[in-house]
Amino acid sequence: MSLSFFNTHTLAGRLEMIWAHGTYLAERGRRGYRIQLYDMGEFFAEVWSNPETNIIGLIRGLATKRALEPYTNHINLVDMMCW
């Protein structure tokens, strides 16, 4: 799946694609939101939700590796390795 295909879908459609094809990587907080990061194969996706209501306000695909910098303290690469 490509990022451009992902971006053509509604919020609900993107969430379904994440549930079907995404691999959870990490979580962070910002401005009162819980932000979860998923590996989608060719790109990464963030799910922004309100932790008090669990309402999802934003789902976005990330095209650059620089967008992953906020997660560097939250991801343990050893846990991702298959030994």
HTML snippet that shows the backbone in 3Dmol.js (N, CA, C, O; Angstrom):
<script src="https://3Dmol.org/build/3Dmol-min.js"></script>
<div id="view" style="width:600px;height:400px;position:relative"></div>
<script>
const pdb = `
ATOM      1  N   MET A   1       0.841  -1.167   0.000  1.00  0.00           N
ATOM      2  CA  MET A   1       0.000   0.000   0.000  1.00  0.00           C
ATOM      3  C   MET A   1       0.891   1.237   0.000  1.00  0.00           C
ATOM      4  O   MET A   1       1.918   1.273   0.678  1.00  0.00           O
ATOM      5  N   SER A   2       0.500   2.227  -0.747  1.00  0.00           N
ATOM      6  CA  SER A   2       1.288   3.457  -0.832  1.00  0.00           C
ATOM      7  C   SER A   2       0.679   4.540   0.056  1.00  0.00           C
ATOM      8  O   SER A   2      -0.492   4.475   0.429  1.00  0.00           O
ATOM      9  N   LEU A   3       1.487   5.517   0.378  1.00  0.00           N
ATOM     10  CA  LEU A   3       1.014   6.634   1.181  1.00  0.00           C
ATOM     11  C   LEU A   3      -0.074   7.416   0.447  1.00  0.00           C
ATOM     12  O   LEU A   3      -1.043   7.852   1.067  1.00  0.00           O
ATOM     13  N   SER A   4       0.074   7.596  -0.848  1.00  0.00           N
ATOM     14  CA  SER A   4      -0.944   8.341  -1.603  1.00  0.00           C
ATOM     15  C   SER A   4      -2.291   7.602  -1.593  1.00  0.00           C
ATOM     16  O   SER A   4      -3.336   8.246  -1.497  1.00  0.00           O
ATOM     17  N   PHE A   5      -2.286   6.270  -1.691  1.00  0.00           N
ATOM     18  CA  PHE A   5      -3.518   5.490  -1.597  1.00  0.00           C
ATOM     19  C   PHE A   5      -4.133   5.645  -0.209  1.00  0.00           C
ATOM     20  O   PHE A   5      -5.341   5.850  -0.088  1.00  0.00           O
ATOM     21  N   PHE A   6      -3.318   5.549   0.832  1.00  0.00           N
ATOM     22  CA  PHE A   6      -3.769   5.704   2.206  1.00  0.00           C
ATOM     23  C   PHE A   6      -4.442   7.059   2.402  1.00  0.00           C
ATOM     24  O   PHE A   6      -5.494   7.151   3.035  1.00  0.00           O
ATOM     25  N   ASN A   7      -3.839   8.098   1.862  1.00  0.00           N
ATOM     26  CA  ASN A   7      -4.341   9.453   2.060  1.00  0.00           C
ATOM     27  C   ASN A   7      -5.637   9.751   1.319  1.00  0.00           C
ATOM     28  O   ASN A   7      -6.287  10.753   1.615  1.00  0.00           O
ATOM     29  N   THR A   8      -6.031   8.917   0.370  1.00  0.00           N
ATOM     30  CA  THR A   8      -7.282   9.155  -0.360  1.00  0.00           C
ATOM     31  C   THR A   8      -8.505   8.704   0.427  1.00  0.00           C
ATOM     32  O   THR A   8      -9.634   8.989   0.026  1.00  0.00           O
ATOM     33  N   HIS A   9      -8.301   8.013   1.530  1.00  0.00           N
ATOM     34  CA  HIS A   9      -9.414   7.466   2.309  1.00  0.00           C
ATOM     35  C   HIS A   9      -9.841   8.377   3.454  1.00  0.00           C
ATOM     36  O   HIS A   9      -9.097   9.257   3.886  1.00  0.00           O
ATOM     37  N   THR A  10     -11.037   8.143   3.922  1.00  0.00           N
ATOM     38  CA  THR A  10     -11.571   8.886   5.063  1.00  0.00           C
ATOM     39  C   THR A  10     -10.842   8.473   6.336  1.00  0.00           C
ATOM     40  O   THR A  10     -10.047   7.533   6.332  1.00  0.00           O
ATOM     41  N   LEU A  11     -11.114   9.172   7.403  1.00  0.00           N
ATOM     42  CA  LEU A  11     -10.539   8.847   8.705  1.00  0.00           C
ATOM     43  C   LEU A  11     -10.866   7.397   9.081  1.00  0.00           C
ATOM     44  O   LEU A  11      -9.990   6.654   9.525  1.00  0.00           O
ATOM     45  N   ALA A  12     -12.115   7.005   8.904  1.00  0.00           N
ATOM     46  CA  ALA A  12     -12.529   5.635   9.215  1.00  0.00           C
ATOM     47  C   ALA A  12     -11.823   4.621   8.320  1.00  0.00           C
ATOM     48  O   ALA A  12     -11.423   3.554   8.786  1.00  0.00           O
ATOM     49  N   GLY A  13     -11.669   4.946   7.045  1.00  0.00           N
ATOM     50  CA  GLY A  13     -10.979   4.054   6.119  1.00  0.00           C
ATOM     51  C   GLY A  13      -9.514   3.886   6.481  1.00  0.00           C
ATOM     52  O   GLY A  13      -8.976   2.781   6.410  1.00  0.00           O
ATOM     53  N   ARG A  14      -8.865   4.977   6.868  1.00  0.00           N
ATOM     54  CA  ARG A  14      -7.466   4.899   7.278  1.00  0.00           C
ATOM     55  C   ARG A  14      -7.313   4.045   8.534  1.00  0.00           C
ATOM     56  O   ARG A  14      -6.374   3.258   8.650  1.00  0.00           O
ATOM     57  N   LEU A  15      -8.241   4.206   9.468  1.00  0.00           N
ATOM     58  CA  LEU A  15      -8.185   3.415  10.697  1.00  0.00           C
ATOM     59  C   LEU A  15      -8.344   1.928  10.391  1.00  0.00           C
ATOM     60  O   LEU A  15      -7.648   1.100  10.979  1.00  0.00           O
ATOM     61  N   GLU A  16      -9.230   1.587   9.497  1.00  0.00           N
ATOM     62  CA  GLU A  16      -9.402   0.182   9.096  1.00  0.00           C
ATOM     63  C   GLU A  16      -8.128  -0.372   8.476  1.00  0.00           C
ATOM     64  O   GLU A  16      -7.751  -1.512   8.748  1.00  0.00           O
ATOM     65  N   MET A  17      -7.461   0.425   7.644  1.00  0.00           N
ATOM     66  CA  MET A  17      -6.207  -0.025   7.027  1.00  0.00           C
ATOM     67  C   MET A  17      -5.123  -0.239   8.080  1.00  0.00           C
ATOM     68  O   MET A  17      -4.342  -1.186   7.986  1.00  0.00           O
ATOM     69  N   ILE A  18      -5.076   0.636   9.077  1.00  0.00           N
ATOM     70  CA  ILE A  18      -4.096   0.467  10.154  1.00  0.00           C
ATOM     71  C   ILE A  18      -4.382  -0.800  10.934  1.00  0.00           C
ATOM     72  O   ILE A  18      -3.459  -1.557  11.238  1.00  0.00           O
ATOM     73  N   TRP A  19      -5.629  -1.046  11.263  1.00  0.00           N
ATOM     74  CA  TRP A  19      -5.975  -2.267  11.999  1.00  0.00           C
ATOM     75  C   TRP A  19      -5.645  -3.518  11.193  1.00  0.00           C
ATOM     76  O   TRP A  19      -5.197  -4.520  11.749  1.00  0.00           O
ATOM     77  N   ALA A  20      -5.868  -3.458   9.881  1.00  0.00           N
ATOM     78  CA  ALA A  20      -5.642  -4.629   9.030  1.00  0.00           C
ATOM     79  C   ALA A  20      -4.175  -4.848   8.684  1.00  0.00           C
ATOM     80  O   ALA A  20      -3.730  -5.992   8.593  1.00  0.00           O
ATOM     81  N   HIS A  21      -3.411  -3.764   8.489  1.00  0.00           N
ATOM     82  CA  HIS A  21      -2.063  -3.901   7.946  1.00  0.00           C
ATOM     83  C   HIS A  21      -0.954  -3.282   8.791  1.00  0.00           C
ATOM     84  O   HIS A  21       0.227  -3.501   8.519  1.00  0.00           O
ATOM     85  N   GLY A  22      -1.320  -2.520   9.804  1.00  0.00           N
ATOM     86  CA  GLY A  22      -0.319  -1.805  10.588  1.00  0.00           C
ATOM     87  C   GLY A  22       0.279  -2.627  11.713  1.00  0.00           C
ATOM     88  O   GLY A  22      -0.354  -3.538  12.247  1.00  0.00           O
ATOM     89  N   THR A  23       1.501  -2.290  12.059  1.00  0.00           N
ATOM     90  CA  THR A  23       2.193  -2.884  13.206  1.00  0.00           C
ATOM     91  C   THR A  23       2.487  -1.763  14.191  1.00  0.00           C
ATOM     92  O   THR A  23       3.191  -0.805  13.870  1.00  0.00           O
ATOM     93  N   TYR A  24       1.939  -1.896  15.394  1.00  0.00           N
ATOM     94  CA  TYR A  24       2.137  -0.870  16.417  1.00  0.00           C
ATOM     95  C   TYR A  24       3.611  -0.792  16.793  1.00  0.00           C
ATOM     96  O   TYR A  24       4.266  -1.816  16.989  1.00  0.00           O
ATOM     97  N   LEU A  25       4.135   0.448  16.893  1.00  0.00           N
ATOM     98  CA  LEU A  25       5.535   0.650  17.248  1.00  0.00           C
ATOM     99  C   LEU A  25       5.728   1.403  18.554  1.00  0.00           C
ATOM    100  O   LEU A  25       6.530   0.990  19.392  1.00  0.00           O
ATOM    101  N   ALA A  26       5.008   2.497  18.738  1.00  0.00           N
ATOM    102  CA  ALA A  26       5.275   3.336  19.909  1.00  0.00           C
ATOM    103  C   ALA A  26       4.108   4.286  20.145  1.00  0.00           C
ATOM    104  O   ALA A  26       3.197   4.415  19.328  1.00  0.00           O
ATOM    105  N   GLU A  27       4.177   4.949  21.302  1.00  0.00           N
ATOM    106  CA  GLU A  27       3.172   5.936  21.676  1.00  0.00           C
ATOM    107  C   GLU A  27       3.862   7.120  22.338  1.00  0.00           C
ATOM    108  O   GLU A  27       4.866   6.967  23.034  1.00  0.00           O
ATOM    109  N   ARG A  28       3.307   8.299  22.108  1.00  0.00           N
ATOM    110  CA  ARG A  28       3.808   9.511  22.753  1.00  0.00           C
ATOM    111  C   ARG A  28       2.626  10.421  23.022  1.00  0.00           C
ATOM    112  O   ARG A  28       1.518  10.170  22.550  1.00  0.00           O
ATOM    113  N   GLY A  29       2.862  11.463  23.772  1.00  0.00           N
ATOM    114  CA  GLY A  29       1.827  12.438  24.048  1.00  0.00           C
ATOM    115  C   GLY A  29       2.247  13.811  23.563  1.00  0.00           C
ATOM    116  O   GLY A  29       3.432  14.140  23.520  1.00  0.00           O
ATOM    117  N   ARG A  30       1.244  14.610  23.197  1.00  0.00           N
ATOM    118  CA  ARG A  30       1.508  15.988  22.784  1.00  0.00           C
ATOM    119  C   ARG A  30       0.213  16.786  22.850  1.00  0.00           C
ATOM    120  O   ARG A  30      -0.809  16.398  22.284  1.00  0.00           O
ATOM    121  N   ARG A  31       0.283  17.911  23.558  1.00  0.00           N
ATOM    122  CA  ARG A  31      -0.849  18.841  23.650  1.00  0.00           C
ATOM    123  C   ARG A  31      -2.161  18.159  24.021  1.00  0.00           C
ATOM    124  O   ARG A  31      -3.212  18.474  23.462  1.00  0.00           O
ATOM    125  N   GLY A  32      -2.095  17.243  24.947  1.00  0.00           N
ATOM    126  CA  GLY A  32      -3.295  16.562  25.414  1.00  0.00           C
ATOM    127  C   GLY A  32      -3.760  15.405  24.560  1.00  0.00           C
ATOM    128  O   GLY A  32      -4.811  14.824  24.834  1.00  0.00           O
ATOM    129  N   TYR A  33      -3.003  15.052  23.527  1.00  0.00           N
ATOM    130  CA  TYR A  33      -3.355  13.920  22.661  1.00  0.00           C
ATOM    131  C   TYR A  33      -2.455  12.726  22.948  1.00  0.00           C
ATOM    132  O   TYR A  33      -1.298  12.883  23.338  1.00  0.00           O
ATOM    133  N   ARG A  34      -2.997  11.544  22.751  1.00  0.00           N
ATOM    134  CA  ARG A  34      -2.214  10.311  22.727  1.00  0.00           C
ATOM    135  C   ARG A  34      -1.961  10.030  21.248  1.00  0.00           C
ATOM    136  O   ARG A  34      -2.899   9.975  20.453  1.00  0.00           O
ATOM    137  N   ILE A  35      -0.695   9.852  20.885  1.00  0.00           N
ATOM    138  CA  ILE A  35      -0.328   9.659  19.479  1.00  0.00           C
ATOM    139  C   ILE A  35       0.357   8.305  19.356  1.00  0.00           C
ATOM    140  O   ILE A  35       1.410   8.074  19.950  1.00  0.00           O
ATOM    141  N   GLN A  36      -0.249   7.415  18.581  1.00  0.00           N
ATOM    142  CA  GLN A  36       0.292   6.071  18.386  1.00  0.00           C
ATOM    143  C   GLN A  36       0.894   5.967  16.987  1.00  0.00           C
ATOM    144  O   GLN A  36       0.316   6.433  16.005  1.00  0.00           O
ATOM    145  N   LEU A  37       2.066   5.347  16.924  1.00  0.00           N
ATOM    146  CA  LEU A  37       2.795   5.191  15.667  1.00  0.00           C
ATOM    147  C   LEU A  37       2.686   3.752  15.174  1.00  0.00           C
ATOM    148  O   LEU A  37       2.862   2.803  15.938  1.00  0.00           O
ATOM    149  N   TYR A  38       2.392   3.608  13.878  1.00  0.00           N
ATOM    150  CA  TYR A  38       2.266   2.287  13.250  1.00  0.00           C
ATOM    151  C   TYR A  38       3.156   2.207  12.011  1.00  0.00           C
ATOM    152  O   TYR A  38       3.289   3.174  11.261  1.00  0.00           O
ATOM    153  N   ASP A  39       3.756   1.049  11.814  1.00  0.00           N
ATOM    154  CA  ASP A  39       4.507   0.751  10.588  1.00  0.00           C
ATOM    155  C   ASP A  39       3.516   0.191   9.582  1.00  0.00           C
ATOM    156  O   ASP A  39       2.838  -0.800   9.853  1.00  0.00           O
ATOM    157  N   MET A  40       3.434   0.832   8.413  1.00  0.00           N
ATOM    158  CA  MET A  40       2.506   0.401   7.374  1.00  0.00           C
ATOM    159  C   MET A  40       3.230  -0.242   6.189  1.00  0.00           C
ATOM    160  O   MET A  40       2.644  -0.411   5.120  1.00  0.00           O
ATOM    161  N   GLY A  41       4.482  -0.594   6.374  1.00  0.00           N
ATOM    162  CA  GLY A  41       5.255  -1.207   5.295  1.00  0.00           C
ATOM    163  C   GLY A  41       6.077  -0.179   4.547  1.00  0.00           C
ATOM    164  O   GLY A  41       7.288  -0.088   4.750  1.00  0.00           O
ATOM    165  N   GLU A  42       5.438   0.599   3.684  1.00  0.00           N
ATOM    166  CA  GLU A  42       6.142   1.604   2.885  1.00  0.00           C
ATOM    167  C   GLU A  42       6.160   2.980   3.543  1.00  0.00           C
ATOM    168  O   GLU A  42       6.849   3.880   3.063  1.00  0.00           O
ATOM    169  N   PHE A  43       5.429   3.156   4.614  1.00  0.00           N
ATOM    170  CA  PHE A  43       5.362   4.436   5.322  1.00  0.00           C
ATOM    171  C   PHE A  43       4.920   4.170   6.760  1.00  0.00           C
ATOM    172  O   PHE A  43       4.648   3.032   7.142  1.00  0.00           O
ATOM    173  N   PHE A  44       4.856   5.226   7.535  1.00  0.00           N
ATOM    174  CA  PHE A  44       4.386   5.126   8.912  1.00  0.00           C
ATOM    175  C   PHE A  44       3.108   5.938   9.046  1.00  0.00           C
ATOM    176  O   PHE A  44       2.865   6.856   8.264  1.00  0.00           O
ATOM    177  N   ALA A  45       2.292   5.600  10.040  1.00  0.00           N
ATOM    178  CA  ALA A  45       1.049   6.332  10.268  1.00  0.00           C
ATOM    179  C   ALA A  45       0.923   6.664  11.749  1.00  0.00           C
ATOM    180  O   ALA A  45       1.319   5.886  12.617  1.00  0.00           O
ATOM    181  N   GLU A  46       0.359   7.840  12.014  1.00  0.00           N
ATOM    182  CA  GLU A  46       0.077   8.264  13.374  1.00  0.00           C
ATOM    183  C   GLU A  46      -1.427   8.326  13.576  1.00  0.00           C
ATOM    184  O   GLU A  46      -2.168   8.761  12.695  1.00  0.00           O
ATOM    185  N   VAL A  47      -1.870   7.883  14.757  1.00  0.00           N
ATOM    186  CA  VAL A  47      -3.268   8.001  15.165  1.00  0.00           C
ATOM    187  C   VAL A  47      -3.296   8.920  16.381  1.00  0.00           C
ATOM    188  O   VAL A  47      -2.750   8.584  17.432  1.00  0.00           O
ATOM    189  N   TRP A  48      -3.934  10.081  16.237  1.00  0.00           N
ATOM    190  CA  TRP A  48      -4.051  11.066  17.308  1.00  0.00           C
ATOM    191  C   TRP A  48      -5.421  10.911  17.950  1.00  0.00           C
ATOM    192  O   TRP A  48      -6.444  11.028  17.275  1.00  0.00           O
ATOM    193  N   SER A  49      -5.445  10.646  19.263  1.00  0.00           N
ATOM    194  CA  SER A  49      -6.723  10.499  19.953  1.00  0.00           C
ATOM    195  C   SER A  49      -6.699  11.233  21.293  1.00  0.00           C
ATOM    196  O   SER A  49      -5.642  11.476  21.875  1.00  0.00           O
ATOM    197  N   ASN A  50      -7.891  11.573  21.756  1.00  0.00           N
ATOM    198  CA  ASN A  50      -8.056  12.205  23.060  1.00  0.00           C
ATOM    199  C   ASN A  50      -8.096  11.093  24.100  1.00  0.00           C
ATOM    200  O   ASN A  50      -8.990  10.248  24.042  1.00  0.00           O
ATOM    201  N   PRO A  51      -7.157  11.058  25.054  1.00  0.00           N
ATOM    202  CA  PRO A  51      -7.138   9.953  26.022  1.00  0.00           C
ATOM    203  C   PRO A  51      -8.323   9.952  26.977  1.00  0.00           C
ATOM    204  O   PRO A  51      -8.635   8.914  27.561  1.00  0.00           O
ATOM    205  N   GLU A  52      -8.985  11.083  27.149  1.00  0.00           N
ATOM    206  CA  GLU A  52     -10.141  11.141  28.045  1.00  0.00           C
ATOM    207  C   GLU A  52     -11.408  10.598  27.391  1.00  0.00           C
ATOM    208  O   GLU A  52     -12.241   9.988  28.062  1.00  0.00           O
ATOM    209  N   THR A  53     -11.555  10.817  26.089  1.00  0.00           N
ATOM    210  CA  THR A  53     -12.767  10.399  25.387  1.00  0.00           C
ATOM    211  C   THR A  53     -12.535   9.248  24.414  1.00  0.00           C
ATOM    212  O   THR A  53     -13.490   8.625  23.950  1.00  0.00           O
ATOM    213  N   ASN A  54     -11.273   8.965  24.105  1.00  0.00           N
ATOM    214  CA  ASN A  54     -10.893   7.963  23.096  1.00  0.00           C
ATOM    215  C   ASN A  54     -11.403   8.305  21.701  1.00  0.00           C
ATOM    216  O   ASN A  54     -11.520   7.422  20.852  1.00  0.00           O
ATOM    217  N   ILE A  55     -11.705   9.572  21.460  1.00  0.00           N
ATOM    218  CA  ILE A  55     -12.130  10.009  20.130  1.00  0.00           C
ATOM    219  C   ILE A  55     -10.886  10.311  19.295  1.00  0.00           C
ATOM    220  O   ILE A  55      -9.984  11.030  19.726  1.00  0.00           O
ATOM    221  N   ILE A  56     -10.864   9.743  18.090  1.00  0.00           N
ATOM    222  CA  ILE A  56      -9.745   9.955  17.175  1.00  0.00           C
ATOM    223  C   ILE A  56      -9.978  11.246  16.411  1.00  0.00           C
ATOM    224  O   ILE A  56     -11.012  11.424  15.766  1.00  0.00           O
ATOM    225  N   GLY A  57      -9.009  12.143  16.490  1.00  0.00           N
ATOM    226  CA  GLY A  57      -9.126  13.433  15.825  1.00  0.00           C
ATOM    227  C   GLY A  57      -8.348  13.536  14.537  1.00  0.00           C
ATOM    228  O   GLY A  57      -8.670  14.354  13.676  1.00  0.00           O
ATOM    229  N   LEU A  58      -7.301  12.694  14.394  1.00  0.00           N
ATOM    230  CA  LEU A  58      -6.441  12.799  13.228  1.00  0.00           C
ATOM    231  C   LEU A  58      -5.738  11.471  12.987  1.00  0.00           C
ATOM    232  O   LEU A  58      -5.293  10.808  13.925  1.00  0.00           O
ATOM    233  N   ILE A  59      -5.644  11.097  11.727  1.00  0.00           N
ATOM    234  CA  ILE A  59      -4.810   9.976  11.306  1.00  0.00           C
ATOM    235  C   ILE A  59      -4.021  10.482  10.113  1.00  0.00           C
ATOM    236  O   ILE A  59      -4.591  10.930   9.119  1.00  0.00           O
ATOM    237  N   ARG A  60      -2.698  10.405  10.226  1.00  0.00           N
ATOM    238  CA  ARG A  60      -1.886  10.907   9.131  1.00  0.00           C
ATOM    239  C   ARG A  60      -0.750   9.953   8.804  1.00  0.00           C
ATOM    240  O   ARG A  60      -0.203   9.283   9.680  1.00  0.00           O
ATOM    241  N   GLY A  61      -0.411   9.908   7.530  1.00  0.00           N
ATOM    242  CA  GLY A  61       0.722   9.132   7.073  1.00  0.00           C
ATOM    243  C   GLY A  61       1.973   9.984   7.097  1.00  0.00           C
ATOM    244  O   GLY A  61       1.922  11.185   6.835  1.00  0.00           O
ATOM    245  N   LEU A  62       3.093   9.361   7.411  1.00  0.00           N
ATOM    246  CA  LEU A  62       4.366  10.070   7.497  1.00  0.00           C
ATOM    247  C   LEU A  62       5.286   9.594   6.380  1.00  0.00           C
ATOM    248  O   LEU A  62       5.578   8.405   6.259  1.00  0.00           O
ATOM    249  N   ALA A  63       5.734  10.540   5.572  1.00  0.00           N
ATOM    250  CA  ALA A  63       6.540  10.188   4.405  1.00  0.00           C
ATOM    251  C   ALA A  63       8.037  10.248   4.667  1.00  0.00           C
ATOM    252  O   ALA A  63       8.808   9.621   3.940  1.00  0.00           O
ATOM    253  N   THR A  64       8.470  10.986   5.685  1.00  0.00           N
ATOM    254  CA  THR A  64       9.897  11.155   5.922  1.00  0.00           C
ATOM    255  C   THR A  64      10.326  10.516   7.230  1.00  0.00           C
ATOM    256  O   THR A  64       9.548  10.428   8.180  1.00  0.00           O
ATOM    257  N   LYS A  65      11.558  10.079   7.266  1.00  0.00           N
ATOM    258  CA  LYS A  65      12.094   9.485   8.494  1.00  0.00           C
ATOM    259  C   LYS A  65      12.273  10.536   9.582  1.00  0.00           C
ATOM    260  O   LYS A  65      12.275  10.207  10.769  1.00  0.00           O
ATOM    261  N   ARG A  66      12.422  11.770   9.194  1.00  0.00           N
ATOM    262  CA  ARG A  66      12.557  12.846  10.177  1.00  0.00           C
ATOM    263  C   ARG A  66      11.320  12.945  11.073  1.00  0.00           C
ATOM    264  O   ARG A  66      11.420  13.341  12.234  1.00  0.00           O
ATOM    265  N   ALA A  67      10.165  12.588  10.532  1.00  0.00           N
ATOM    266  CA  ALA A  67       8.928  12.616  11.311  1.00  0.00           C
ATOM    267  C   ALA A  67       8.949  11.611  12.453  1.00  0.00           C
ATOM    268  O   ALA A  67       8.120  11.683  13.360  1.00  0.00           O
ATOM    269  N   LEU A  68       9.892  10.675  12.416  1.00  0.00           N
ATOM    270  CA  LEU A  68       9.993   9.654  13.470  1.00  0.00           C
ATOM    271  C   LEU A  68      10.806  10.125  14.676  1.00  0.00           C
ATOM    272  O   LEU A  68      10.817   9.455  15.708  1.00  0.00           O
ATOM    273  N   GLU A  69      11.480  11.261  14.560  1.00  0.00           N
ATOM    274  CA  GLU A  69      12.344  11.733  15.645  1.00  0.00           C
ATOM    275  C   GLU A  69      11.649  11.837  17.000  1.00  0.00           C
ATOM    276  O   GLU A  69      12.277  11.510  18.008  1.00  0.00           O
ATOM    277  N   PRO A  70      10.391  12.272  17.087  1.00  0.00           N
ATOM    278  CA  PRO A  70       9.754  12.339  18.410  1.00  0.00           C
ATOM    279  C   PRO A  70       9.612  10.980  19.105  1.00  0.00           C
ATOM    280  O   PRO A  70       9.347  10.921  20.306  1.00  0.00           O
ATOM    281  N   TYR A  71       9.787   9.903  18.359  1.00  0.00           N
ATOM    282  CA  TYR A  71       9.617   8.562  18.915  1.00  0.00           C
ATOM    283  C   TYR A  71      10.929   7.890  19.310  1.00  0.00           C
ATOM    284  O   TYR A  71      10.905   6.797  19.877  1.00  0.00           O
ATOM    285  N   THR A  72      12.047   8.500  19.033  1.00  0.00           N
ATOM    286  CA  THR A  72      13.332   7.820  19.245  1.00  0.00           C
ATOM    287  C   THR A  72      13.552   7.397  20.687  1.00  0.00           C
ATOM    288  O   THR A  72      14.245   6.410  20.934  1.00  0.00           O
ATOM    289  N   ASN A  73      12.988   8.106  21.634  1.00  0.00           N
ATOM    290  CA  ASN A  73      13.128   7.718  23.040  1.00  0.00           C
ATOM    291  C   ASN A  73      12.112   6.674  23.466  1.00  0.00           C
ATOM    292  O   ASN A  73      12.198   6.157  24.581  1.00  0.00           O
ATOM    293  N   HIS A  74      11.152   6.348  22.610  1.00  0.00           N
ATOM    294  CA  HIS A  74      10.066   5.444  22.964  1.00  0.00           C
ATOM    295  C   HIS A  74      10.156   4.076  22.300  1.00  0.00           C
ATOM    296  O   HIS A  74       9.408   3.166  22.656  1.00  0.00           O
ATOM    297  N   ILE A  75      11.063   3.920  21.340  1.00  0.00           N
ATOM    298  CA  ILE A  75      11.156   2.671  20.596  1.00  0.00           C
ATOM    299  C   ILE A  75      12.410   1.913  21.036  1.00  0.00           C
ATOM    300  O   ILE A  75      13.510   2.465  21.050  1.00  0.00           O
ATOM    301  N   ASN A  76      12.226   0.656  21.392  1.00  0.00           N
ATOM    302  CA  ASN A  76      13.333  -0.223  21.734  1.00  0.00           C
ATOM    303  C   ASN A  76      13.556  -1.162  20.553  1.00  0.00           C
ATOM    304  O   ASN A  76      12.774  -2.087  20.334  1.00  0.00           O
ATOM    305  N   LEU A  77      14.607  -0.927  19.805  1.00  0.00           N
ATOM    306  CA  LEU A  77      14.857  -1.730  18.602  1.00  0.00           C
ATOM    307  C   LEU A  77      15.142  -3.191  18.928  1.00  0.00           C
ATOM    308  O   LEU A  77      14.866  -4.058  18.099  1.00  0.00           O
ATOM    309  N   VAL A  78      15.674  -3.488  20.082  1.00  0.00           N
ATOM    310  CA  VAL A  78      15.949  -4.877  20.471  1.00  0.00           C
ATOM    311  C   VAL A  78      14.634  -5.656  20.528  1.00  0.00           C
ATOM    312  O   VAL A  78      14.585  -6.820  20.130  1.00  0.00           O
ATOM    313  N   ASP A  79      13.571  -5.019  21.021  1.00  0.00           N
ATOM    314  CA  ASP A  79      12.275  -5.681  21.091  1.00  0.00           C
ATOM    315  C   ASP A  79      11.709  -6.010  19.713  1.00  0.00           C
ATOM    316  O   ASP A  79      10.861  -6.893  19.584  1.00  0.00           O
ATOM    317  N   MET A  80      12.175  -5.305  18.684  1.00  0.00           N
ATOM    318  CA  MET A  80      11.662  -5.504  17.331  1.00  0.00           C
ATOM    319  C   MET A  80      12.441  -6.573  16.561  1.00  0.00           C
ATOM    320  O   MET A  80      12.026  -6.979  15.475  1.00  0.00           O
ATOM    321  N   MET A  81      13.551  -7.026  17.111  1.00  0.00           N
ATOM    322  CA  MET A  81      14.407  -7.997  16.419  1.00  0.00           C
ATOM    323  C   MET A  81      13.874  -9.428  16.631  1.00  0.00           C
ATOM    324  O   MET A  81      13.408  -9.779  17.715  1.00  0.00           O
ATOM    325  N   CYS A  82      13.956 -10.204  15.609  1.00  0.00           N
ATOM    326  CA  CYS A  82      13.616 -11.633  15.700  1.00  0.00           C
ATOM    327  C   CYS A  82      14.929 -12.414  15.824  1.00  0.00           C
ATOM    328  O   CYS A  82      15.703 -12.475  14.869  1.00  0.00           O
ATOM    329  N   TRP A  83      15.172 -12.989  16.952  1.00  0.00           N
ATOM    330  CA  TRP A  83      16.430 -13.708  17.200  1.00  0.00           C
ATOM    331  C   TRP A  83      16.300 -15.141  16.817  1.00  0.00           C
ATOM    332  O   TRP A  83      17.255 -15.906  16.954  1.00  0.00           O
TER     333      TRP A  83
END
`;
const viewer = $3Dmol.createViewer("view");
viewer.addModel(pdb, "pdb");
viewer.setStyle({}, {cartoon: {color: "spectrum"}});
viewer.zoomTo();
viewer.render();
</script>
